[in-house]
Amino acid sequence: MQLRYVFTELRTGLRRNLSAHLAVILTLFVSLSLAGVGILIQREADLAANKLGDELKILVNLCTVDDPTLRQGNQNCASGEVTEAQQKRIEAEIDRNEEVESFEYLSSEVSFQNAKDSGIISEAASSGPDPVVSPETWPAGYWVTLENPENADGIISALEGLDGVSVIKDEREALGQIFGIMKVLKYGSWIGSGFLLLAALLQVTNTIRLAALARRREIGIMRLVGASTLYIALPFLLESLVTAIVGVALAAGSLASFQYWGIEKGLAEHVNFLPWVGWDDYAQSLIGVFPPGIVLLGPALTLVPTLLLTRKYVKV
């Protein structure tokens, strides 16, 4: 009998305040979708930084046997593959330079795999019985992380004349533009989501207040017969849970569409030099803990204020 009352009140409340609940659902849908897009963009920035470096890094390639830069007049590789003594001198130069924060050695195998993953090396060029490129012919190198992305002239000038240095790849400007666009999109989506989530909180507050006023006679009777605050508030909490579930479901569907049509069938097919987020990252945007996924964020935004506010409005 008690459960029948709760579900009857839930059905009545949803029907009575249908327009208010729809407004909350739509606001949650848009705001959670924007928050999920921001999480995916953050994951994409992390993937791109892991494979390509970021605006704080430059790549120093070491000489290989028959280094291709010899044909361009690079005498640093005149002695052939970089020697152990040359490599130690290069490391010492990097280590003592004040513009360098840290550096990481990449073997030819690791560099080759990174180049394949980022699309620099095509599958056709690296496969078959006689591949054009292989880990044995691909250069080893160093990722050099800078203290300041604007200060790299010193380390570049110090390394470019050393024996054993093949090429110094300084892509700070290009990568800075890519990561700058990602930052604008990420923070823009989160700011927009924040404003809309605030609007959703205000709408939840107004919905609870209107629902409590519409049921003030029933609430008064239940108070007189000794019903607890939680029991009286349960229909309100269920209403908030239903709106949250619908809003989260719509947002999850929109994110799935964005992942499939926008990324997999759009960007990933036309921009192949970047690694792109996949369905594991999509799942993280739904159920992640930090930042919280939309499955956790949606119910929290409706249930927590409902639980707090009903303690005030049901005391009649």
C-alpha positions in Angstrom: 0.0 0.0 0.0 2.8 2.4 0.8 4.7 1.7 -2.4 1.4 2.1 -4.3 1.1 5.6 -2.8 4.7 6.5 -3.7 4.3 5.4 -7.4 0.9 7.0 -7.6 2.3 10.3 -6.4 5.2 9.9 -8.8 2.9 9.5 -11.7 0.7 12.4 -10.6 3.7 14.7 -10.0 5.2 13.9 -13.4 1.9 14.6 -15.2 1.1 17.7 -13.1 4.5 19.4 -13.7 5.2 18.0 -17.1 6.4 21.2 -18.7 8.8 21.9 -15.8 10.2 18.4 -16.0 10.6 18.7 -19.8 12.5 21.9 -19.3 14.9 20.3 -16.8 15.4 17.3 -19.1 16.2 19.5 -22.1 18.6 21.6 -20.0 20.3 18.5 -18.6 20.5 17.0 -22.1 22.3 20.0 -23.6 24.6 20.7 -20.6 25.6 17.1 -20.1 26.3 16.7 -23.8 28.6 19.7 -23.7 30.3 18.4 -20.6 30.8 15.0 -22.3 32.3 16.7 -25.4 34.7 18.6 -23.1 35.8 15.3 -21.6 36.4 13.7 -25.0 38.4 16.7 -26.2 40.5 16.5 -23.1 41.2 12.8 -23.8 42.0 13.7 -27.4 44.5 16.3 -26.3 46.2 13.7 -24.0 46.4 11.2 -26.9 47.8 13.7 -29.3 50.4 14.9 -26.7 51.5 11.3 -26.1 52.0 10.5 -29.8 53.1 13.9 -31.2 54.5 15.7 -28.2 53.2 19.1 -27.3 54.1 22.8 -27.6 56.8 22.3 -25.0 58.7 19.6 -26.9 61.1 19.3 -29.8 62.3 16.1 -31.4 66.0 15.4 -32.0 66.6 12.6 -34.5 70.0 10.8 -34.5 72.0 9.8 -37.5 71.4 6.4 -39.2 73.3 4.4 -41.7 73.1 6.1 -45.1 71.2 8.9 -43.4 68.9 10.7 -46.0 70.0 14.1 -44.8 73.5 13.5 -46.2 72.1 14.1 -49.7 71.0 17.5 -48.4 74.5 18.4 -47.3 74.2 17.5 -43.6 77.8 16.7 -42.5 76.8 15.8 -39.0 76.1 12.3 -40.4 79.2 12.0 -42.5 80.6 9.3 -40.2 77.4 7.2 -40.6 75.3 5.9 -37.7 75.6 7.9 -34.5 78.4 6.5 -32.2 78.2 6.0 -28.5 80.6 8.9 -27.9 78.6 11.2 -30.1 75.4 10.2 -28.3 76.9 10.9 -24.9 78.0 14.3 -26.1 74.5 15.1 -27.4 73.0 14.0 -24.1 75.4 16.1 -22.1 74.6 19.1 -24.2 70.9 18.6 -23.7 71.3 18.0 -20.0 73.2 21.2 -19.2 71.1 23.5 -21.3 69.1 26.0 -19.1 66.2 26.0 -21.6 65.6 22.2 -21.1 63.3 20.9 -18.3 63.8 17.2 -19.1 64.5 14.8 -22.0 63.6 11.2 -22.9 65.5 8.8 -25.2 63.5 7.0 -27.8 64.9 3.9 -29.4 64.5 3.4 -33.1 61.8 0.7 -32.4 59.8 3.1 -30.2 60.2 6.0 -32.6 59.2 3.8 -35.5 56.0 2.6 -33.7 55.1 6.2 -32.7 55.5 7.3 -36.4 53.2 4.4 -37.5 50.6 5.2 -34.9 50.5 8.9 -35.8 50.2 8.1 -39.5 53.6 9.5 -40.5 54.5 6.0 -41.8 51.8 4.3 -44.0 51.0 0.6 -43.6 52.1 0.0 -47.2 55.5 1.5 -46.6 56.2 -0.6 -43.5 54.8 -3.9 -44.5 55.7 -6.7 -47.0 58.9 -8.7 -47.5 60.9 -5.6 -48.5 59.4 -2.6 -46.7 60.5 0.9 -47.6 61.1 1.7 -43.9 61.7 -0.5 -40.9 62.7 -0.1 -37.3 66.3 -0.9 -38.3 66.5 2.1 -40.7 64.3 4.5 -38.6 66.3 7.0 -36.5 66.4 6.9 -32.7 66.1 10.3 -31.0 65.2 12.4 -28.0 62.1 14.2 -26.9 63.3 17.4 -25.3 60.9 19.1 -23.0 61.4 22.9 -22.7 61.1 25.1 -19.7 59.3 27.7 -21.8 57.8 27.0 -25.3 59.0 30.4 -26.4 62.7 29.7 -25.6 64.3 27.1 -27.7 66.8 28.9 -29.9 69.7 28.1 -27.5 69.2 24.4 -27.4 68.5 24.2 -31.1 71.6 26.1 -32.0 73.7 24.0 -29.6 72.6 20.7 -31.1 72.2 21.4 -34.8 76.0 21.5 -35.3 76.9 18.4 -33.3 78.0 15.2 -35.0 75.4 12.5 -34.8 72.4 14.9 -35.0 70.4 14.2 -38.1 67.3 16.5 -37.8 65.8 18.7 -35.2 62.0 18.8 -35.6 60.6 22.0 -34.1 56.9 21.8 -34.5 56.0 24.1 -31.6 54.1 26.6 -33.8 51.9 24.0 -35.6 51.3 21.9 -32.5 50.6 25.1 -30.5 47.8 25.9 -32.9 46.3 22.4 -32.7 46.4 22.3 -28.9 45.2 25.9 -28.7 42.1 25.0 -30.7 41.5 22.0 -28.4 41.8 24.2 -25.3 39.3 26.7 -26.7 36.8 23.9 -27.6 37.3 22.1 -24.2 36.9 25.1 -22.0 34.2 26.7 -24.2 32.1 23.5 -23.9 32.7 23.3 -20.1 31.8 27.0 -19.6 28.6 26.6 -21.6 27.9 23.4 -19.8 28.4 25.2 -16.4 25.9 27.9 -17.2 23.3 25.4 -18.4 23.8 23.2 -15.3 23.2 26.2 -13.1 20.0 26.8 -15.1 19.1 23.2 -14.5 19.7 23.6 -10.7 17.4 26.6 -10.7 14.7 24.8 -12.6 14.9 21.8 -10.2 14.5 24.2 -7.3 11.4 25.8 -8.9 9.9 22.4 -9.8 10.2 21.2 -6.3 8.7 24.4 -4.9 5.7 24.2 -7.2 5.2 20.5 -6.6 5.3 21.0 -2.8 2.8 23.8 -3.0 0.5 21.7 -5.2 0.6 18.9 -2.6 0.6 21.0 0.6 -2.7 19.5 1.7 -1.6 15.9 1.2 1.8 16.7 2.9 -0.1 18.2 5.9 -2.2 15.2 6.3 0.8 12.9 6.2 2.5 15.0 8.8 -0.4 14.7 11.1 -0.4 10.9 10.8 3.3 10.7 11.6 4.9 10.1 8.2 8.6 10.7 8.1 10.3 13.4 6.0 12.1 10.9 3.9 8.8 9.0 3.1 7.1 12.3 2.1 10.1 13.4 0.0 10.4 10.0 -1.8 8.0 10.9 -4.7 10.0 14.1 -5.2 13.3 12.2 -5.3 11.9 9.7 -7.7 10.7 12.5 -10.0 14.2 14.0 -10.0 15.7 10.6 -10.7 13.4 10.0 -13.7 14.3 13.4 -15.2 18.0 12.7 -14.6 17.8 9.3 -16.2 16.0 10.7 -19.3 18.5 13.6 -19.6 21.5 11.3 -19.2 20.1 8.9 -21.8 19.6 11.7 -24.3 23.1 13.1 -23.6 24.7 9.6 -23.9 22.9 9.1 -27.3 24.1 12.5 -28.6 27.7 11.7 -27.5 27.5 8.3 -29.2 26.4 10.1 -32.4 29.2 12.6 -32.0 31.7 9.8 -31.5 30.5 7.8 -34.5 29.6 10.4 -37.1 31.8 13.3 -36.0 35.0 11.4 -35.1 35.0 7.9 -36.6 33.2 8.7 -39.8 34.4 12.3 -40.0 37.7 13.5 -38.5 39.4 10.1 -38.2 38.9 9.4 -42.0 40.2 12.8 -43.1 42.8 13.7 -40.6 45.0 10.7 -40.2 48.1 12.2 -38.6 46.4 12.4 -35.2 45.3 9.5 -33.0 41.6 9.8 -32.2 39.5 9.0 -29.2 37.6 5.7 -29.3 34.7 4.0 -27.6 36.8 3.4 -24.5 37.1 7.1 -24.1 33.4 7.5 -24.8 32.7 5.1 -21.9 35.1 7.1 -19.8 33.0 10.3 -20.5 29.9 8.4 -19.3 31.2 6.7 -16.1 34.4 8.4 -15.3 35.2 9.6 -11.8 37.6 12.5 -12.3 36.4 14.4 -14.2 33.0 12.9 -13.3 31.1 11.2 -16.2 27.7 12.3 -17.1 26.1 9.2 -15.6 27.3 10.4 -12.2 26.9 14.1 -12.9 23.2 14.0 -14.0 21.6 12.3 -11.0 23.9 14.3 -8.6 22.6 17.6 -10.1 19.0 16.6 -9.5 18.9 14.3 -6.4 21.2 16.3 -4.1 19.3 19.7 -4.4 16.0 17.8 -4.2 17.0 16.0 -1.0 18.2 19.3 0.5 15.2 21.4 -0.6 12.4 18.9 0.2 13.5 19.1 3.9 12.4 22.7 3.8 9.3 22.5 1.6 7.6 19.4 3.2 7.7 21.0 6.7 4.2 22.4 6.6 
